[in-house]
Amino acid sequence: MKDLPDMMQVIEMDGAGSPDVLVSRSRPTVAPDPGHVLIRVVAAGVNGPDMVQRRGHSPPPKGASDLLGLEVSGQVVSVGADVTGWQPGDTICALTNGGGYAEYVSVRADHCLPIPQGVSVIDAAGLPETFFTVWSNVFLDHALPENGRFLVHGGSGGIGSTAVQLGTAMGLEVYTTVEAGDPADFAASLGAVRCIDFRTEDFVAICREAGGMDIVLDIIGGDYVARNIKAARHDARIIQLAFNAGSKVEIDLMPVMLKRISYTGSTLRSRSDAFKARVAAALRDEVWPLFASGALRPVTHAVLPLAQAAKAHRMMERAGHLGKILLTP
């Protein structure tokens, strides 16, 4: 821990509510726990769960940092006891359990990954949260249907753009709901074969005309829950990752039984450390090489100074971003 400052810049929350509760402050520089590495943060990703926690919902798990920030990239400056595989000077990206909105963060060593070939250290900060989430929910331990069709809601956002790319790279035919214009062009550039304008087109009719979807990935909820069931084909999987339009809905479950649909959902932060380490290993072996081949690419919408975290949150809540929003200390 030589040459490290005694204090570090962080973003704290003054209560809960609007982005204005995010304020820049200083607190003592953290040290790496056993099994952890200390990262000097180059960039941190802004994600949907950050919004939820800021509004006063989904508090951090016991033992986790109270600071926002679930993914970072940067340089290892110190390693804790029992760490193998990383050493000071390594440049990495990592899934954190909170604490990313800071100059330094302690992260489990087995939740860290090298920077993929061809990706800048700043852009790499936008990879862990969405790639861990999409890979673990859609691909890990699941056989993909041959010539399968994959519906991704919100294909121009962080989760959506990752899902469109991964689905395409894994050989699925990807459909996505997205606003017409730049968002649709962006999603198409990532591999979507059909960009459905959710404002003027009925995704259910379009998906059923195509023969139904084998996999549906949804962050919307609300009336999309029932519509996803209608858009799904027999033996489909529907995966719920968020409820931007609400989680309390009334649906007819008969089609779920008749179509043999599997309906699942999860939150990444509450999963065990061992599970996240398993996902990290799978990403390193099966997904990270796809960046070098050009099958995947980072999608950064904007990079703002850490002190402008409130502005970054407002930008994300306007939902006009294409890809990830990052913060740099």
MIBA-974295 format. One record per residue: x, y, z of N, C-alpha, C in turn. Coordinates in pm, whole numbers, padded with zeros to 5 digits, always signed. Last residue first. Layout:
BEGIN
XYZXYZXYZ;...
This chain:
BEGIN
-01261+00885-01232-01213+00967-01120-01110+01070-01167;-01517+00860-01470-01372+00851-01450-01328+00941-01335;-01796+00664-01566-01743+00772-01482-01593+00751-01463;-02013+00589-01848-01901+00562-01758-01859+00686-01682;-02278+00422-01997-02232+00551-01944-02128+00522-01838;-02323+00214-02289-02292+00236-02149-02249+00380-02120;-02580+00238-02543-02469+00170-02479-02447+00219-02336;-02709+00526-02593-02681+00412-02679-02559+00341-02622;-02966+00699-02411-02827+00661-02433-02818+00535-02520;-03211+00784-02335-03174+00809-02473-03033+00764-02506;-03310+00772-02074-03320+00653-02159-03289+00681-02306;-03306+00938-01863-03375+00988-01983-03390+00880-02089;-03145+00800-01689-03289+00797-01665-03369+00855-01780;-02891+00865-01782-02939+00728-01794-03091+00722-01779;-02878+01136-01719-02864+01093-01858-02920+00953-01876;-02891+01124-01442-02999+01190-01516-02997+01148-01663;-02648+00995-01394-02774+00929-01358-02892+00992-01431;-02468+01190-01483-02470+01059-01547-02599+00985-01517;-02520+01392-01299-02550+01416-01440-02558+01283-01516;-02421+01266-01069-02563+01303-01077-02605+01327-01222;-02148+01245-01126-02230+01124-01119-02378+01156-01129;-01940+01423-01161-02066+01448-01231-02156+01323-01233;-01715+01326-01042-01788+01431-00970-01922+01464-01035;-01613+01161-01241-01681+01102-01127-01765+01205-01052;-01677+01286-01573-01598+01284-01450-01680+01228-01334;-01803+01058-01827-01812+01181-01748-01720+01171-01627;-01859+00934-02139-01765+00925-02027-01765+01059-01955;-02109+00758-02326-02052+00881-02272-01959+00849-02156;-02141+00505-02451-02218+00621-02495-02153+00751-02451;-01968+00229-02563-01967+00338-02467-02039+00459-02525;-01947-00082-02613-02038+00021-02661-02051+00129-02554;-01698-00312-02735-01757-00231-02628-01845-00123-02688;-01784-00597-02939-01714-00471-02921-01777-00395-02804;-01743-00919-03094-01797-00833-02990-01718-00704-02986;-01605-01015-03310-01746-01054-03297-01818-00972-03191;-01337-00965-03319-01426-00863-03374-01573-00898-03366;-01158-01127-03194-01199-01166-03329-01288-01062-03397;-01137-01007-02946-01020-01008-03034-01058-01040-03177;-01389-01063-02845-01352-00924-02869-01233-00918-02965;-01388-01334-02811-01471-01281-02920-01447-01132-02944;-01243-01393-02581-01177-01407-02712-01257-01350-02829;-01451-01353-02380-01346-01252-02401-01272-01270-02534;-01605-01595-02387-01656-01469-02440-01546-01369-02471;-01479-01823-02281-01571-01838-02394-01610-01707-02461;-01297-01758-02073-01267-01866-02166-01350-01859-02294;-01411-01541-01934-01271-01535-01976-01241-01638-02085;-01667-01638-01881-01649-01522-01969-01506-01517-02023;-01604-01844-01703-01668-01875-01831-01652-01760-01930;-01497-01701-01490-01413-01798-01560-01471-01832-01697;-01723-01552-01414-01602-01484-01459-01512-01578-01538;-01893-01757-01328-01929-01679-01446-01806-01608-01502;-01750-01839-01101-01774-01933-01211-01810-01861-01339;-01770-01610-00947-01637-01655-00991-01649-01753-01107;-02043-01610-00900-01985-01502-00980-01847-01539-01031;-02059-01841-00738-02129-01836-00866-02068-01728-00955;-01909-01760-00516-01864-01874-00595-01931-01875-00732;-02063-01555-00412-01931-01524-00466-01881-01636-00555;-02412-01584-00511-02296-01616-00426-02166-01576-00493;-02629-01307-00591-02574-01440-00615-02447-01460-00534;-02709-01046-00563-02739-01137-00453-02686-01278-00473;-02642-00927-00805-02569-00887-00685-02591-00984-00569;-02818-01021-01007-02679-01067-01000-02615-01042-00864;-03137-01155-00985-03055-01035-00966-02912-01081-00940;-03363-01317-01217-03260-01316-01112-03202-01176-01098;-03605-01544-01354-03553-01410-01330-03447-01417-01222;-03816-01732-01582-03716-01717-01476-03677-01571-01459;-04023-01963-01715-04018-01819-01682-03924-01803-01562;-04066-02178-01977-03990-02159-01853-03975-02009-01829;-04357-02314-02124-04265-02202-02112-04195-02204-01977;-04540-02489-02246-04425-02541-02170-04316-02435-02158;-04775-02403-02351-04656-02387-02434-04529-02444-02369;-04949-02458-02141-04973-02519-02271-04851-02512-02363;-04840-02305-01929-04850-02450-01920-04862-02514-02058;-04862-02051-02034-04732-02096-01984-04730-02248-01977;-05134-02024-02091-05040-02040-02201-04901-02085-02156;-05234-02000-01817-05263-02118-01897-05166-02133-02015;-05200-01766-01678-05088-01859-01679-05113-01983-01765;-05271-01444-01748-05329-01576-01762-05214-01675-01775;-05192-01185-01511-05172-01257-01636-05247-01390-01631;-05140-00873-01374-05232-00986-01377-05220-01053-01512;-04856-00743-01193-04939-00756-01312-05034-00874-01295;-04606-00569-01061-04736-00624-01021-04830-00623-01141;-04382-00440-01151-04373-00585-01131-04506-00649-01092;-04309-00180-01392-04383-00235-01279-04379-00386-01273;-04147-00099-01594-04287-00059-01604-04373-00122-01494;-03904-00210-01526-03910-00065-01542-04053-00013-01551;-03797-00451-01390-03940-00418-01406-03955-00266-01418;-03554-00700-01493-03593-00574-01429-03741-00550-01459;-03525-00950-01601-03411-00893-01531-03443-00762-01460;-03663-01253-01690-03696-01119-01640-03579-01065-01559;-03691-01458-01963-03599-01420-01854-03627-01275-01816;-03840-01739-02093-03856-01595-02073-03776-01557-01948;-03793-01993-02328-03752-01939-02199-03777-01788-02199;-04020-02228-02492-03937-02107-02484-03895-02079-02340;-04187-02434-02560-04059-02467-02496-03964-02348-02487;-04343-02258-02829-04342-02371-02737-04198-02398-02689;-04264-01903-02835-04307-02027-02897-04306-02139-02792;-04381-01580-02728-04295-01697-02714-04353-01817-02787;-04570-01383-02735-04467-01380-02839-04379-01505-02839;-04723-01433-02509-04785-01447-02641-04681-01455-02752;-04534-01370-02318-04587-01507-02324-04653-01533-02459;-04506-01098-02365-04392-01187-02388-04438-01333-02400;-04752-01004-02278-04721-00999-02421-04602-01088-02455;-04734-01029-02002-04832-01109-02076-04801-01113-02225;-04517-00846-01968-04513-00982-01914-04609-01072-01990;-04576-00595-02064-04488-00679-02146-04487-00822-02095;-04716-00454-01877-04795-00532-01973-04710-00616-02066;-04448-00488-01647-04577-00430-01679-04654-00516-01777;-04121-00539-01794-04229-00580-01704-04360-00516-01746;-03855-00471-01894-03967-00377-01890-04072-00417-01787;-03657-00637-01959-03628-00546-01848-03746-00451-01823;-03626-00966-02088-03710-00848-02063-03661-00769-01942;-03572-01187-02342-03503-01119-02232-03570-00985-02209;-03672-01495-02461-03712-01354-02446-03639-01299-02324;-03625-01750-02695-03576-01686-02573-03623-01542-02574;-03774-01819-02916-03723-01926-02830-03676-01872-02695;-04070-01670-03045-03935-01655-02992-03897-01773-02903;-04251-01727-03355-04236-01723-03210-04091-01719-03166;-04273-01697-03624-04276-01833-03572-04261-01842-03421;-04304-01447-03724-04174-01511-03747-04170-01655-03698;-04551-01385-03623-04540-01405-03767-04409-01474-03803;-04477-01345-03359-04559-01462-03392-04555-01491-03543;-04335-01106-03381-04268-01228-03334-04346-01353-03369;-04534-00931-03470-04414-00952-03551-04344-01082-03511;-04719-00940-03260-04759-00980-03395-04638-01013-03481;-04557-00840-03050-04619-00973-03042-04654-01024-03181;-04484-00582-03116-04380-00686-03119-04440-00826-03113;-04631-00360-03314-04670-00460-03215-04570-00575-03219;-04511-00023-03355-04527-00160-03400-04562-00252-03283;-04468+00226-03242-04563+00217-03354-04590+00074-03400;-04295+00203-03028-04396+00308-03024-04504+00288-03131;-04106+00010-03078-04207-00020-02976-04317+00086-02969;-04000-00103-03370-04029+00026-03308-04142+00007-03207;-03772-00357-03383-03915-00330-03377-03937-00198-03303;-03538-00474-03590-03554-00373-03485-03699-00326-03488;-03398-00769-03675-03525-00697-03683-03535-00604-03563;-03146-00855-03633-03198-00872-03768-03332-00800-03786;-02873-00712-03462-03017-00740-03461-03070-00748-03604;-02604-00637-03465-02641-00768-03514-02789-00800-03515;-02523-00384-03419-02473-00485-03325-02516-00626-03364;-02660-00236-03600-02515-00245-03618-02452-00349-03527;-02913-00247-03486-02888-00322-03610-02738-00339-03633;-02876-00070-03275-02902-00211-03247-02877-00298-03369;-02838+00169-03426-02734+00120-03336-02753-00030-03308;-03082+00197-03553-02961+00182-03634-02848+00124-03551;-03243+00234-03325-03263+00117-03411-03140+00092-03498;-03139+00479-03222-03135+00355-03143-03152+00229-03228;-03186+00658-03449-03051+00621-03406-03048+00495-03321;-03501+00524-03549-03396+00625-03565-03262+00573-03518;-03732+00395-03299-03686+00415-03436-03578+00523-03441;-03652+00218-03000-03709+00335-03066-03650+00349-03206;-03701-00135-02983-03616-00018-02968-03683+00098-03041;-03682-00478-02942-03770-00361-02938-03685-00240-02905;-03526-00716-03160-03522-00627-03045-03627-00517-03057;-03407-01040-03245-03507-00936-03263-03497-00844-03141;-03155-01245-03371-03194-01151-03266-03294-01049-03316;-03086-01569-03394-03146-01463-03475-03210-01365-03379;-02774-01693-03262-02918-01672-03255-02962-01562-03351;-02498-01729-03248-02571-01791-03358-02722-01778-03351;-02350-01592-03067-02380-01732-03035-02469-01799-03138;-02349-01336-03169-02223-01410-03169-02244-01559-03143;-02617-01267-03117-02568-01277-03254-02443-01362-03261;-02611-01264-02836-02703-01351-02908-02658-01374-03052;-02419-01065-02787-02393-01203-02748-02485-01300-02822;-02550-00836-02897-02420-00880-02946-02394-01027-02913;-02788-00827-02747-02793-00833-02894-02661-00887-02949;-02684-00806-02487-02761-00924-02525-02769-00939-02677;-02562-00553-02496-02482-00671-02468-02554-00797-02514;-02784-00394-02543-02677-00397-02644-02584-00516-02622;-02935-00446-02303-02984-00480-02435-02875-00490-02540;-02779-00344-02093-02813-00486-02098-02852-00527-02240;-02767-00067-02198-02651-00146-02155-02676-00295-02163;-02976-00010-02493-02922+00020-02361-02807-00072-02325;-03088-00098-02726-02986+00008-02737-02926+00045-02602;-03292-00288-02691-03164-00329-02750-03059-00223-02763;-03534-00346-02539-03441-00237-02508-03302-00261-02562;-03559-00698-02530-03626-00569-02513-03524-00463-02474;-03491-00941-02756-03427-00858-02654-03503-00726-02645;-03557-01263-02855-03614-01129-02846-03551-01056-02728;-03427-01494-03068-03401-01431-02939-03458-01290-02942;-03449-01812-03218-03483-01670-03224-03484-01612-03083;-03220-02065-03338-03314-02008-03242-03334-01859-03262;-03077-02253-03481-03147-02147-03554-03251-02078-03466;-03115-02475-03213-03055-02453-03345-03141-02354-03423;-03117-02340-02883-03186-02408-02994-03120-02377-03127;-02851-02394-02652-02926-02302-02738-02994-02378-02851;-02847-02513-02327-02824-02546-02467-02910-02454-02553;-02715-02357-02043-02831-02372-02130-02786-02409-02272;-02507-02285-01875-02581-02408-01846-02706-02427-01932;-02528-01953-01976-02462-02047-01885-02555-02164-01853;-02712-01786-02127-02625-01885-02191-02567-01990-02096;-02877-01613-01974-02920-01661-02106-02841-01782-02153;-02759-01556-01725-02903-01579-01737-02944-01646-01868;-02487-01521-01762-02534-01612-01657-02681-01646-01672;-02476-01330-01970-02420-01465-01989-02478-01562-01887;-02600-01105-01853-02658-01169-01971-02605-01311-01987;-02429-01053-01625-02574-01069-01615-02631-01147-01732;-02168-01029-01724-02198-01127-01620-02348-01157-01618;-02223-00816-01902-02180-00946-01955-02199-01056-01851;-02297-00604-01731-02393-00655-01829-02352-00792-01883;-02067-00582-01559-02203-00596-01506-02298-00656-01609;-01823-00565-01734-01854-00672-01638-02000-00688-01601;-01805-00338-01928-01830-00476-01967-01882-00567-01854;-01726-00079-01881-01866-00101-01912-01900-00245-01946;-01454-00079-01853-01533-00061-01732-01680-00088-01756;-01347-00083-02107-01361-00211-02037-01443-00199-01909;-01311+00181-02179-01428+00110-02231-01453-00021-02156;-01061+00223-02045-01183+00297-02007-01307+00222-02053;-00884+00052-02174-00908+00033-02030-01032+00108-01985;-01013-00065-02491-00940+00030-02407-00973+00007-02261;-00972-00373-02658-01061-00287-02580-00978-00194-02494;-00796-00552-02774-00859-00454-02860-00955-00359-02791;-00862-00815-02552-00776-00764-02659-00854-00668-02748;-01008-00726-02236-01008-00801-02363-00919-00734-02468;-00830-00715-01938-00893-00630-02040-00892-00708-02172;-00906-00995-01722-00815-00910-01799-00893-00820-01893;-01122-00974-01434-01090-01027-01566-00987-00939-01633;-01240-01070-01108-01167-00981-01197-01135-01053-01328;-01331-01232-00918-01434-01159-00992-01372-01059-01089;-01121-01329-00777-01181-01419-00875-01302-01359-00945;-01060-01122-00603-00969-01150-00713-01033-01238-00820;-01300-00886-00504-01257-01025-00500-01173-01057-00624;-01180-00554-00454-01265-00648-00529-01210-00789-00513;-01177-00227-00341-01132-00363-00313-01230-00461-00373;-01100+00074-00509-01201-00021-00466-01135-00157-00445;-01051+00426-00549-00997+00293-00521-01109+00202-00475;-01211+00639-00613-01079+00632-00675-01014+00496-00656;-01556+00549-00686-01447+00590-00597-01315+00582-00673;-01788+00375-00738-01785+00520-00754-01681+00578-00659;-01771+00107-00656-01704+00148-00778-01697+00297-00799;-01909+00001-00440-01784+00072-00415-01714+00125-00536;-02029-00333-00508-02046-00195-00463-01911-00131-00445;-01895-00559-00568-02017-00574-00487-02058-00438-00431;-01782-00562-00913-01771-00530-00771-01901-00561-00699;-01611-00709-01169-01745-00697-01111-01728-00671-00962;-01346-00550-01351-01397-00633-01242-01543-00604-01213;-01044-00546-01545-01179-00497-01520-01242-00594-01421;-00692-00447-01530-00803-00541-01527-00937-00468-01530;-00349-00459-01537-00465-00379-01577-00583-00473-01598;-00103-00503-01285-00195-00563-01382-00310-00466-01411;+00024-00376-01075+00060-00337-01211-00031-00396-01317;+00040-00646-00847+00041-00500-00871+00093-00468-01011;-00124-00942-00978-00017-00875-00905-00021-00726-00934;-00309-01248-00986-00298-01104-01010-00184-01047-00927;-00277-01516-00918-00323-01482-01052-00316-01335-01087;-00393-01523-00580-00305-01573-00686-00363-01528-00820;-00417-01425-00248-00449-01391-00386-00345-01453-00480;-00370-01450+00026-00429-01563-00046-00470-01532-00189;-00417-01107+00120-00368-01241+00148-00442-01344+00063;-00442-00864-00151-00461-00914-00016-00403-01054+00000;-00244-00639-00340-00320-00763-00333-00328-00807-00187;-00244-00325-00515-00210-00405-00398-00296-00531-00399;-00314-00221-00755-00207-00152-00683-00164-00229-00558;-00428-00283-01076-00407-00343-00945-00290-00272-00877;-00614-00038-01251-00484-00104-01228-00477-00160-01087;-00930-00070-01419-00820+00004-01360-00698-00082-01341;-01288-00061-01414-01163-00103-01477-01052-00020-01414;-01588-00186-01258-01479-00090-01276-01375-00148-01370;-01918-00209-01127-01816-00255-01222-01713-00144-01241;-02102-00098-00957-02093-00244-00960-01992-00298-01061;-02182+00160-00760-02079+00121-00855-02052-00027-00855;-02219+00332-00442-02268+00278-00568-02150+00233-00654;-02122+00241-00107-02109+00324-00227-02168+00253-00348;-02122+00065+00096-02243+00146+00083-02239+00233-00042;-01991-00262+00030-01973-00117+00039-02107-00046+00025;-02121-00545+00215-02083-00476+00091-02065-00327+00117;-02219-00651+00450-02076-00657+00428-02028-00586+00303;-02529-00735+00311-02449-00727+00432-02300-00743+00399;-02598-00555+00003-02596-00674+00088-02507-00653+00210;-02751-00228-00021-02639-00319-00044-02645-00440+00048;-03110-00210-00090-02989-00170-00019-02875-00269-00041;-03349-00167-00274-03239-00261-00292-03111-00215-00224;-03422+00188-00273-03462+00047-00282-03337-00038-00296;-03351+00449-00295-03383+00398-00162-03431+00255-00160;-03253+00544-00527-03390+00583-00494-03435+00529-00359;-03008+00418-00540-03012+00562-00514-03152+00608-00472;-03084+00160-00615-03030+00183-00481-03035+00331-00444;-03171+00214-00878-03263+00156-00780-03213+00182-00638;-02940+00308-01001-03058+00394-00992-03152+00346-00882;-02781+00081-00984-02737+00204-00916-02855+00299-00898;-02915-00100-01150-02920-00120-01006-02870+00001-00926;-02840+00016-01410-02974+00025-01356-02982+00002-01206;-02510+00173-01391-02604+00067-01425-02739+00087-01358;-02202+00288-01499-02329+00329-01438-02434+00230-01485;-01862+00184-01435-01985+00183-01512-02104+00229-01430;-01559+00366-01404-01664+00286-01340-01790+00295-01424;-01205+00380-01461-01343+00412-01498-01437+00318-01424;-00982+00343-01304-00970+00427-01423-01109+00470-01469;-00905+00293-00968-01010+00295-01068-00976+00393-01181;-00688+00073-00849-00696+00217-00873-00791+00233-00992;-00789-00198-00652-00781-00142-00787-00783+00010-00780;-00677-00460-00462-00712-00318-00457-00687-00259-00595;-00821-00784-00444-00719-00695-00497-00769-00552-00482;-00883-01046-00198-00921-00932-00280-00797-00864-00340;-00810-01230-00013-00872-01280-00135-00913-01171-00231;-00861-01003+00253-00807-01131+00207-00883-01183+00086;-00911-00665+00121-00940-00774+00214-00870-00901+00167;-00713-00381+00061-00770-00505+00008-00793-00607+00120;-00834-00067+00195-00728-00167+00182-00790-00296+00130;-00940+00266+00095-00964+00129+00141-00839+00044+00125;-00881+00589+00221-00855+00491+00115-00869+00350+00169;-01139+00770+00389-01010+00699+00391-00999+00596+00279;-01310+01005+00172-01309+00912+00284-01177+00836+00280;-01474+01291+00038-01353+01214+00062-01375+01120+00178;-01736+01345-00211-01673+01361-00080-01542+01283-00076;-02001+01453-00407-01860+01416-00406-01801+01446-00269;-02332+01315-00403-02238+01423-00374-02096+01369-00368;-02658+01257-00491-02521+01213-00513-02426+01329-00496;-02905+01366-00484-02854+01314-00356-02710+01267-00369;-02981+01428-00741-02918+01535-00662-02867+01486-00527;-03125+01219-00852-02980+01221-00869-02908+01327-00786;-03371+01167-00584-03330+01209-00718-03178+01203-00731;-03328+00935-00324-03420+01013-00406-03365+01042-00543;-03187+00939+00006-03230+00867-00113-03327+00955-00192;-02895+01071+00170-03031+01021+00171-03061+00944+00043;-02655+01150-00007-02719+01223+00103-02865+01183+00106;-02419+00919-00103-02559+00957-00115-02603+01031+00010;-02093+00980-00252-02181+00932-00147-02324+00977-00176;-01819+00908-00436-01953+00965-00449-02041+00900-00343;-01480+00993-00342-01591+00899-00360-01718+00978-00390;-01128+01016-00329-01254+01078-00370-01358+00969-00391;-00940+00920-00040-00978+00903-00179-01110+00974-00204;-00648+00953+00170-00790+00977+00141-00817+00957-00008;-00382+00885+00167-00460+00848+00285-00610+00859+00258;-00256+00746-00142-00303+00858-00059-00384+00807+00060;+00020+00520-00164-00123+00545-00181-00165+00662-00094;+00282+00451-00119+00254+00562-00210+00105+00584-00239;+00216+00111-00042+00305+00224-00046+00260+00325-00149;+00084-00121+00000+00000+00000+00000+00087+00125+00000;
